[in-house]
Amino acid sequence: MNMNEYDVIVVGASNAGGMAACAAAEKGAKVLVIDKMNSTGFLYRLSIAAVGTKAQKKAGIEIDKYKLINYLSAFAQDNVDQKLLWKWVNNSAETVDWLEDNVLKPHGSHLYAQPDAEYHTLINTAFPTEHDVTNDKHEDVFYGKWVVEKAKELGAEFLWQTKLEHLITENGVVTGVVTKNTKTSEVKKFRAKKGVIICTGGYGSNEALMAKWNPLGLKKNVYSDSPRDDGSGQVAALEIGAWRDEEPAEIIFDRGSVPVGTNTNEYYVKSWEDVGYFWMGSYPLLKLNLNGERVGNESAPYEFDMNRATKQPGYLQVAIWNDATMDNLQKFHTLGCARLNWPGFYNTEENKQEIATRIKEGFIQKASTIEELAEKLNLPVENLKASVNTYNKMCAEGEDTQFGKEDFRLLPIKEGAFYGAVYGGRLLATLDGLRVNTKMQVLNKAGEAIPHLYAAGNASGGFFWGSYPDHVPGLTCSHAQTFGRLAGQQAACNN
Ligand SMILES: Cc1cc2nc3c(=O)[nH]c(=O)nc-3n(C[C@H](O)[C@H](O)[C@H](O)COP(=O)(O)OP(=O)(O)OC[C@H]3O[C@@H](n4cnc5c(N)ncnc54)[C@H](O)[C@@H]3O)c2cc1C
């Protein structure tokens, strides 16, 4: 075997790629992993979904697979490949158990499964799929570098700052990759005898691709939190005839505060940095349009806030709260990463600190009267006063007669200080991608597998449509890790 020849080449070293590399190497394949950046450890996520893991059994959690898959497929109005959903639900536990046994436990860490993470109202149906990567001190444990170490221990080689430019084919079979060094621009070719696995993530920071594949996403999002997502892996597969999803799918946080007067057509910040972060955006606060009018039930999956805003002028929302809200956040009983206190990410004090920082930066407004708040937020004062008064009346009566929000989530906004934030979406990742079958083989437009080409994670499609079902927490990470593992195993078995 010459130096540039491998069995399996994995493109992208994050959740999907790291797991693909480990799985292929475990099967005895000679594996090369390339990534255009020089590290990926921090991209391995702390909340991972699965069904039927050892951690869930220990916590007494049982999830009805039929109910869950029917929910996921209904959430996407069946614009998904149900076979892929079943492939995930039946393989997620093996993947997550492998991670815990082979990567976390040797480092004194483990998975905590959340037994109480359920809601049963129709709009807020939630499943306790989430596992948090933690240790005995309940700290967040960043394990990505251990996955990379494990892949190396299993024999995989890593080349950083090495970007996939094109795929090489011979007689319709994918046989290798053309790469460019992102520092030196040196172009190289690598041969893959058994397969190439595309694990290059989404395209949310490539505005030209967003305009083509997800134009509304450019309007409802004001931040792209995955700045390296340029879609280049997907484009390389399209060049050789791959088929991709025809409608967008995305994971959006309703946590992107912006200065008053922001035009979403001109504001799209692509950064890892903590710009404008407004964690409380995902709490069911009183939320209004830019005319100061309440337009829907705020108690819903994160992304629905931003979907609702697309039917309103300006594509943004305004959240309103007061000091008393800050002291009663636990009453909202938020779940997933918006859960207050461990195993959520923020506590009341951290929320207060974030608000204080954003006020200083001009992203959040504070006022001692509603009139002053209306002026600072540039909202029609009479509309804001009417919306707050009506809301307070419903809170006092314990019934949201406008839109039916759950009564335990009705917190009045009576005395100052009053706060308000204009906010839009934070695009965490795009989720539409290359069409794959249940062996993770990339399909051509006739629905046939392109020999020796695989995809997993956000570079692959068929699994999500439209909004992300965040009430199945950890699903994107698990989708990437589970399908990455399956792709690695499949590719390693080729002749
Ligand atoms: C702030 C934040 C928090 C999140 N938290 C969670 C969570 O807790 N749970 C959850 O389920 N999901 C979470 N997500 C979503 C989750 O991170 C993604 O769904 C997941 O990372 C997808 O993994 P992936 O391997 O498919 O792609 P990515 O993680 O996007 O990785 C793709 C890799 O490919 C590399 N690459 C791209 N193009 C090329 C190329 N041409 N050549 C070589 N390399 C290339 C990139 O450098 C990158 O390292 C979060 C996202 C964000 C932004």
The ligand as a Tripos MOL2 file, in Angstrom:
@<TRIPOS>MOLECULE
LIG
   53    58     1     0     0
SMALL
NO_CHARGES

@<TRIPOS>ATOM
      1 C1        -23.6650   25.9070   19.9450 C.3       1 LIG1
      2 C2        -24.2480   24.5970   19.4940 C.ar      1 LIG1
      3 C3        -24.6880   23.6770   20.4430 C.ar      1 LIG1
      4 C4        -25.2200   22.4630   20.0380 C.ar      1 LIG1
      5 N1        -25.6060   21.5640   20.9920 N.ar      1 LIG1
      6 C5        -26.1270   20.3740   20.6190 C.ar      1 LIG1
      7 C6        -26.4700   19.3910   21.5920 C.ar      1 LIG1
      8 O1        -26.2280   19.5540   22.7910 O.2       1 LIG1
      9 N2        -27.0460   18.2410   21.1570 N.ar      1 LIG1
     10 C7        -27.2890   18.0050   19.8320 C.ar      1 LIG1
     11 O2        -27.8640   16.9660   19.4990 O.2       1 LIG1
     12 N3        -26.9060   18.8960   18.8840 N.ar      1 LIG1
     13 C8        -26.3240   20.0570   19.2420 C.ar      1 LIG1
     14 N4        -25.9120   20.9490   18.2800 N.ar      1 LIG1
     15 C9        -25.9480   20.5280   16.8610 C.3       1 LIG1
     16 C10       -24.7410   19.6050   16.5870 C.3       1 LIG1
     17 O3        -23.5510   20.2800   16.9660 O.3       1 LIG1
     18 C11       -24.6150   19.2010   15.1080 C.3       1 LIG1
     19 O4        -25.8260   18.6640   14.6710 O.3       1 LIG1
     20 C12       -23.4800   18.1940   14.9580 C.3       1 LIG1
     21 O5        -22.2430   18.8140   15.2730 O.3       1 LIG1
     22 C13       -23.3950   17.6290   13.5550 C.3       1 LIG1
     23 O6        -22.2570   16.8320   13.4570 O.3       1 LIG1
     24 P1        -21.5600   16.5620   12.0530 P.3       1 LIG1
     25 O7        -20.3980   15.6700   12.3380 O.co2     1 LIG1
     26 O8        -22.5600   16.1200   11.0620 O.co2     1 LIG1
     27 O9        -21.0520   17.9690   11.5150 O.3       1 LIG1
     28 P2        -20.1760   19.1190   12.1630 P.3       1 LIG1
     29 O10       -20.1370   19.0230   13.6360 O.co2     1 LIG1
     30 O11       -20.6880   20.3740   11.5600 O.co2     1 LIG1
     31 O12       -18.6930   18.8400   11.6400 O.3       1 LIG1
     32 C14       -18.3390   18.8810   10.2980 C.3       1 LIG1
     33 C15       -16.8250   18.8440   10.2080 C.3       1 LIG1
     34 O13       -16.4630   18.7450    8.8320 O.3       1 LIG1
     35 C16       -15.3950   19.6310    8.5630 C.3       1 LIG1
     36 N5        -15.4810   19.9930    7.1320 N.ar      1 LIG1
     37 C17       -16.4640   20.6860    6.5170 C.ar      1 LIG1
     38 N6        -16.2290   20.7590    5.1840 N.ar      1 LIG1
     39 C18       -15.0770   20.0870    4.9610 C.ar      1 LIG1
     40 C19       -14.3110   19.8020    3.8000 C.ar      1 LIG1
     41 N7        -14.7000   20.2040    2.5790 N.pl3     1 LIG1
     42 N8        -13.1600   19.1050    3.9500 N.ar      1 LIG1
     43 C20       -12.7270   18.6660    5.1760 C.ar      1 LIG1
     44 N9        -13.4170   18.9200    6.3130 N.ar      1 LIG1
     45 C21       -14.5870   19.6110    6.2020 C.ar      1 LIG1
     46 C22       -15.6120   20.8100    9.4960 C.3       1 LIG1
     47 O14       -14.4070   21.5060    9.7440 O.3       1 LIG1
     48 C23       -16.1730   20.1130   10.7450 C.3       1 LIG1
     49 O15       -15.1370   19.7740   11.6460 O.3       1 LIG1
     50 C24       -25.3520   22.1700   18.6570 C.ar      1 LIG1
     51 C25       -24.8990   23.0880   17.7010 C.ar      1 LIG1
     52 C26       -24.3470   24.2910   18.1170 C.ar      1 LIG1
     53 C27       -23.8490   25.2520   17.0690 C.3       1 LIG1
@<TRIPOS>BOND
     1     1     2 1
     2     2     3 ar
     3     2    52 ar
     4     3     4 ar
     5     4     5 ar
     6     4    50 ar
     7     5     6 ar
     8     6     7 ar
     9     6    13 1
    10     7     8 2
    11     7     9 ar
    12     9    10 ar
    13    10    11 2
    14    10    12 ar
    15    12    13 ar
    16    13    14 ar
    17    14    15 1
    18    14    50 ar
    19    15    16 1
    20    16    17 1
    21    16    18 1
    22    18    19 1
    23    18    20 1
    24    20    21 1
    25    20    22 1
    26    22    23 1
    27    23    24 1
    28    24    25 2
    29    24    26 1
    30    24    27 1
    31    27    28 1
    32    28    29 2
    33    28    30 1
    34    28    31 1
    35    31    32 1
    36    32    33 1
    37    33    34 1
    38    33    48 1
    39    34    35 1
    40    35    36 1
    41    35    46 1
    42    36    37 ar
    43    36    45 ar
    44    37    38 ar
    45    38    39 ar
    46    39    40 ar
    47    39    45 ar
    48    40    41 1
    49    40    42 ar
    50    42    43 ar
    51    43    44 ar
    52    44    45 ar
    53    46    47 1
    54    46    48 1
    55    48    49 1
    56    50    51 ar
    57    51    52 ar
    58    52    53 1
@<TRIPOS>SUBSTRUCTURE
     1 LIG1         1 GROUP 0 **** ****
